Amino acid sequence: MEEEIYKYFVNILTFFNRTDRDKKLIQAAGVKLEATSLQAFISIGRMQPTKVSDLANVLGKNHSSTSRQIDKLERNELVVTHNSKKDSRIREIYLSQKGEQIIKKINAARSETMQSAFDNWQEADKENLLSSLRHLSKTLDEIDDK
């Protein structure tokens, strides 16, 4: 059973990590953002403040590639960075005001897409899914804490 769970889990992750779907989401949101930058941008918004090494780890990319993505987002005024007060060698990354506005549009477009996907689901089925996802998330967090 665990293999089948893993199979569907990977299928879901693949759905959310496809660049062609990112392009559609960006278009639906009506924002100007490169699809190749979307995952980094979304992750910064979720993790802020964050640092290059943590973001690289989440994205599965190396430090220099992630740093270049951040630089590109910063040039486009979507994120701001500054040296950490605790350690000046560490760059802390936040969404800019413009970035915050764009992430709201992306979240709204994503919400519309998800609502459309769940149109034929019963409310109880959605509640069961949410409960299971919370349980899975908590379980995975506990694995990281060990």
PAZAPA-4460 file (N, C-alpha, C; in steps of 0.05 Angstrom, whole numbers, plus 32768, in hexadecimal, padded with zeros to 4 digits):
% residues 146
    n_x    n_y    n_z   ca_x   ca_y   ca_z    c_x    c_y    c_z   seq   type   mol
   8010   7FE8   8000   8000   8000   8000   8011   8019   8000     1      M     A
   8028   8019   800F   8039   8030   8010   8044   8038   7FF5     2      E     A
   804A   8024   7FE4   8054   802A   7FC9   803E   8038   7FB9     3      E     A
   8026   8030   7FBC   8010   803D   7FAD   800B   8059   7FB7     4      E     A
   800D   805D   7FD1   800B   8078   7FDD   8021   808A   7FD1     5      I     A
   8039   807F   7FD1   8050   808E   7FC7   804C   8095   7FA9     6      Y     A
   8042   8082   7F9A   803D   8087   7F7E   802A   809E   7F79     7      K     A
   8014   809F   7F88   8001   80B5   7F85   800C   80CF   7F90     8      Y     A
   801C   80CD   7FA5   8028   80E5   7FB0   803B   80F2   7F9B     9      F     A
   804B   80E2   7F8E   805D   80EC   7F79   804D   80F8   7F62    10      V     A
   8037   80EB   7F5B   8025   80F5   7F46   801B   8111   7F4D    11      N     A
   8013   8115   7F65   8009   812F   7F6F   801F   8144   7F6E    12      I     A
   8037   813C   7F78   804D   814F   7F78   8055   8157   7F5C    13      L     A
   8055   8144   7F4A   805B   8149   7F2E   8047   815D   7F22    14      T     A
   802E   8159   7F29   8019   816C   7F1F   8020   8189   7F27    15      F     A
   8028   818D   7F40   802D   81A8   7F4A   8048   81B3   7F41    16      F     A
   805A   81A2   7F37   8075   81AB   7F31   807A   81AE   7F13    17      N     A
   8066   81AB   7F03   806A   81AC   7EE5   806A   81C9   7EDC    18      R     A
   807F   81D0   7ECC   8082   81EC   7EC2   806B   81F3   7EB0    19      T     A
   8060   81E0   7EA0   804A   81E7   7E8F   8031   81EF   7E9F    20      D     A
   802D   81E2   7EB6   8017   81EA   7EC7   801C   8205   7ED4    21      R     A
   8036   820A   7EDB   803D   8224   7EE6   8037   823A   7ED3    22      D     A
   803C   8236   7EB9   8037   824A   7EA5   8019   8250   7EA4    23      K     A
   8008   823B   7EA5   7FEB   823F   7EA5   7FE2   824E   7EBE    24      K     A
   7FEE   8248   7ED5   7FE7   8256   7EEE   7FEF   8273   7EEC    25      L     A
   8006   8279   7EE2   800F   8295   7EDF   7FFD   82A4   7ECC    26      I     A
   7FF5   8297   7EB6   7FE3   82A4   7EA3   7FC8   82A8   7EB0    27      Q     A
   7FBE   8295   7EBE   7FA4   8298   7ECC   7FA4   82AE   7EE0    28      A     A
   7FBB   82B2   7EED   7FBE   82C7   7F02   7FC2   82E2   7EF5    29      A     A
   7FC9   82E3   7EDB   7FCE   82FC   7ECD   7FE6   830C   7ED8    30      G     A
   7FFB   82FD   7EDF   8013   830A   7EE9   802B   8305   7ED7    31      V     A
   803F   8316   7EDA   8057   8312   7ECB   806C   8305   7EDC    32      K     A
   8071   82EB   7ED6   8085   82DC   7EE5   808D   82C4   7ED3    33      L     A
   80A6   82BE   7ED3   80B0   82A7   7EC4   80A7   828D   7ED2    34      E     A
   809E   827A   7EC3   8095   8261   7ECE   80AC   8253   7EDD    35      A     A
   80C4   8256   7ED4   80DB   8249   7EE1   80E1   8256   7EFC    36      T     A
   80D6   826D   7F01   80DA   827A   7F1B   80C3   8276   7F2F    37      S     A
   80AD   826A   7F25   8095   8269   7F36   809A   8259   7F4F    38      L     A
   80A6   8242   7F4E   80AA   8231   7F66   80BB   823F   7F7A    39      Q     A
   80D0   824C   7F72   80E0   825B   7F85   80D0   8272   7F91    40      A     A
   80C2   8281   7F80   80B2   8297   7F8A   809D   828E   7F9E    41      F     A
   808E   8279   7F98   807A   826F   7FAA   8087   8265   7FC4    42      I     A
   809D   8258   7FC2   80AB   824E   7FDA   80B5   8265   7FEC    43      S     A
   80BF   827A   7FE0   80C7   8291   7FEF   80B0   829C   7FFF    44      I     A
   8099   829F   7FF1   8081   82A9   7FFE   8078   8298   8015    45      G     A
   807B   827E   8012   8072   826B   8028   8086   826A   803E    46      R     A
   80A0   826E   8039   80B5   826A   804D   80C0   8283   8059    47      M     A
   80B8   829A   804E   80C5   82B3   8056   80C4   82B9   8074    48      Q     A
   80D9   82C4   807F   80F3   82C8   8071   8101   82AE   806D    49      P     A
   810F   82AB   8057   811E   8293   8052   813A   829B   804A    50      T     A
   814B   8287   8046   8166   828C   803D   816B   8279   8025    51      K     A
   8180   827F   8016   8186   8271   7FFD   8189   8253   8002    52      V     A
   8197   824B   8017   819C   822F   801B   8182   8220   8021    53      S     A
   8170   822B   8031   8157   821E   8037   8145   821C   801E    54      D     A
   8145   8231   800F   8135   8232   7FF6   8140   821D   7FE2    55      L     A
   815A   821C   7FDF   8167   8209   7FCD   8160   81EC   7FD6    56      A     A
   8160   81E7   7FEF   8159   81CD   7FF9   813C   81C5   7FF2    57      N     A
   812A   81D8   7FF6   810D   81D3   7FF0   8109   81CF   7FD2    58      V     A
   8117   81DE   7FC2   8113   81DD   7FA5   8123   81C6   7F98    59      L     A
   8136   81BA   7FA7   8146   81A5   7F9C   815A   81AF   7F88    60      G     A
   8164   81C7   7F8C   8177   81D3   7F7A   8190   81DB   7F8A    61      K     A
   81A6   81E0   7F7B   81BE   81E8   7F89   81BD   8205   7F91    62      N     A
   81CF   820D   7FA2   81D0   8228   7FAE   81D3   823D   7F98    63      H     A
   81E5   8239   7F85   81EA   824E   7F71   81D2   8251   7F5F    64      S     A
   81C5   823C   7F57   81AD   823D   7F46   8197   824C   7F54    65      S     A
   8193   8246   7F6D   817E   8252   7F7E   8185   8270   7F81    66      T     A
   819E   8276   7F86   81A6   8292   7F8A   81A0   82A2   7F70    67      S     A
   81A5   8296   7F59   819F   82A4   7F40   8181   82A9   7F3D    68      R     A
   8171   8296   7F45   8153   8299   7F44   814B   82B1   7F56    69      Q     A
   8157   82B2   7F6D   8150   82C7   7F80   8159   82E2   7F74    70      I     A
   8171   82E3   7F69   817A   82FC   7F5C   8167   8305   7F46    71      D     A
   815E   82F3   7F36   814B   82F9   7F21   8131   8304   7F2C    72      K     A
   8126   82F7   7F41   810E   8301   7F4E   8112   831C   7F5B    73      L     A
   812A   8321   7F65   8130   833A   7F72   8132   8350   7F5D    74      E     A
   813F   834A   7F46   8140   835E   7F30   8124   8366   7F26    75      R     A
   8112   8353   7F27   80F6   8358   7F1E   80E5   8363   7F35    76      N     A
   80F2   836A   7F4B   80E5   8377   7F62   80CF   8366   7F6F    77      E     A
   80D3   834B   7F6D   80BF   8339   7F79   80C7   8330   7F95    78      L     A
   80E2   8331   7F9B   80EC   832A   7FB5   8100   833F   7FBE    79      V     A
   8104   8341   7FD7   8119   8351   7FE2   812B   8340   7FF3    80      V     A
   8144   8347   7FF4   8157   8338   8005   8167   834B   8016    81      T     A
   8170   8341   802C   8183   8350   803C   8192   833D   804E    82      H     A
   81A9   8346   8057   81BA   8335   8068   81AC   8330   8083    83      N     A
   81AF   8318   808C   81A3   8311   80A6   81B1   8320   80BD    84      S     A
   81A1   8328   80D0   81AC   8336   80E8   81BD   8323   80F8    85      K     A
   81B7   8309   80F7   81C6   82F6   8107   81E1   82EE   80FA    86      K     A
   81E1   82ED   80DF   81F9   82E5   80D1   81F8   82F4   80B6    87      D     A
   820A   8307   80B2   820A   8318   809A   8211   8308   8081    88      S     A
   821B   82F0   8083   8220   82DF   806B   8207   82D3   8060    89      R     A
   81F1   82D4   8070   81D8   82C7   8067   81C5   82DD   805C    90      I     A
   81BB   82D7   8045   81A8   82EA   8038   818B   82E0   803E    91      R     A
   817C   82F1   804B   8160   82EB   8051   814F   82F5   803A    92      E     A
   813B   82E5   8032   812A   82EB   801A   810D   82EE   8023    93      I     A
   8101   8303   8019   80E5   8309   801E   80D7   8310   8003    94      Y     A
   80BD   830D   8002   80AE   8318   7FEB   80AD   8337   7FEF    95      L     A
   80AF   8345   7FD9   80AC   8362   7FD9   808D   8368   7FD9    96      S     A
   8086   8381   7FDB   806A   8388   7FD9   805E   837F   7FBF    97      Q     A
   806D   8383   7FA9   8064   837A   7F8F   8062   835C   7F8F    98      K     A
   8075   834E   7F9B   8074   8331   7F9D   805B   8327   7FAC    99      G     A
   8055   8335   7FC2   803D   832E   7FD2   8024   8331   7FC1   100      E     A
   8022   8346   7FB1   800B   8349   7FA0   8009   8333   7F8B   101      Q     A
   801F   832C   7F80   801F   8317   7F6B   8018   82FC   7F78   102      I     A
   8022   82F6   7F90   801C   82DC   7F9C   7FFF   82DA   7FA3   103      I     A
   7FF2   82F0   7FA9   7FD5   82F0   7FAE   7FC6   82E8   7F95   104      K     A
   7FCF   82F3   7F7E   7FC2   82EC   7F65   7FC7   82CF   7F5D   105      K     A
   7FDF   82C6   7F62   7FE5   82A9   7F5C   7FD4   8297   7F6E   106      I     A
   7FD3   829E   7F88   7FC3   828E   7F9A   7FA5   828D   7F92   107      N     A
   7F9B   82A4   7F89   7F7F   82A5   7F81   7F7B   8294   7F68   108      A     A
   7F8D   8295   7F55   7F8B   8284   7F3D   7F8D   8266   7F44   109      A     A
   7F9F   8260   7F57   7FA2   8244   7F5F   7F89   823B   7F6D   110      R     A
   7F7E   824C   7F7E   7F65   8245   7F8C   7F4E   8240   7F79   111      S     A
   7F4C   8250   7F64   7F37   824C   7F4F   7F3B   8231   7F42   112      E     A
   7F54   822B   7F3B   7F5A   8211   7F2E   7F53   81FA   7F40   113      T     A
   7F5A   81FC   7F5A   7F54   81E6   7F6C   7F36   81E3   7F71   114      M     A
   7F28   81FA   7F73   7F0B   81F9   7F76   7EFE   81EB   7F5E   115      Q     A
   7F07   81F1   7F47   7EFD   81E4   7F2E   7F03   81C6   7F2F   116      S     A
   7F1B   81BF   7F38   7F22   81A2   7F39   7F10   8193   7F4D   117      A     A
   7F07   81A1   7F62   7EF7   8194   7F76   7ED9   8198   7F73   118      F     A
   7ED1   81A3   7F5C   7EB4   81A8   7F58   7EA2   8190   7F5C   119      D     A
   7EAC   8179   7F54   7E9B   8160   7F55   7E9F   8151   7F6F   120      N     A
   7EAF   815B   7F81   7EB4   814D   7F9B   7E9F   8155   7FAF   121      W     A
   7E97   8142   7FBF   7E85   8147   7FD5   7E95   8156   7FEB   122      Q     A
   7E88   8166   7FFB   7E95   8175   8010   7EA3   8162   8024   123      E     A
   7E96   814B   802A   7EA2   8138   803C   7EBC   812C   8031   124      A     A
   7EBD   8128   8017   7ED5   811E   800A   7EEC   8132   800C   125      D     A
   7EE5   814B   8008   7EFA   8160   800B   7F04   8162   8028   126      K     A
   7EF1   8160   803B   7EF9   8160   8057   7F0B   8149   805E   127      E     A
   7F04   8131   8054   7F15   8119   8058   7F31   811D   804D   128      N     A
   7F32   8128   8034   7F4C   812D   8028   7F5C   8140   8039   129      L     A
   7F50   8156   8041   7F5E   816A   8051   7F68   815E   806B   130      L     A
   7F58   814E   8078   7F60   8141   8091   7F78   812E   808C   131      S     A
   7F77   811F   8076   7F8C   810C   8070   7FA6   811C   8069   132      S     A
   7FA3   8132   805A   7FBB   8142   8054   7FC8   814E   806C   133      L     A
   7FB7   8158   807F   7FC2   8162   8098   7FD1   814C   80A7   134      R     A
   7FC5   8135   80A8   7FD2   811E   80B6   7FEC   8117   80A9   135      H     A
   7FEC   8116   808E   8005   8110   807F   801A   8125   8084   136      L     A
   8012   813E   8083   8025   8154   8088   8032   8152   80A4   137      S     A
   8021   814D   80B8   802B   814B   80D3   803E   8133   80D5   138      K     A
   8037   811D   80C9   8048   8105   80C9   8063   810A   80BC   139      T     A
   8063   8118   80A5   807C   811E   8098   808D   8132   80A8   140      L     A
   8080   8145   80B5   808F   8158   80C6   809C   8149   80DD   141      D     A
   808F   8135   80E8   809A   8125   80FE   80B3   8115   80F4   142      E     A
   80B2   810C   80DB   80CA   80FE   80D0   80E2   8110   80CF   143      I     A
   80DD   8129   80C7   80F3   813D   80C6   80FE   8144   80E1   144      D     A
   80ED   8142   80F6   80F5   8149   8111   8105   8134   811E   145      D     A
   8106   811C   8113   8114   8105   811F   8132   8107   811A   146      K     A
***
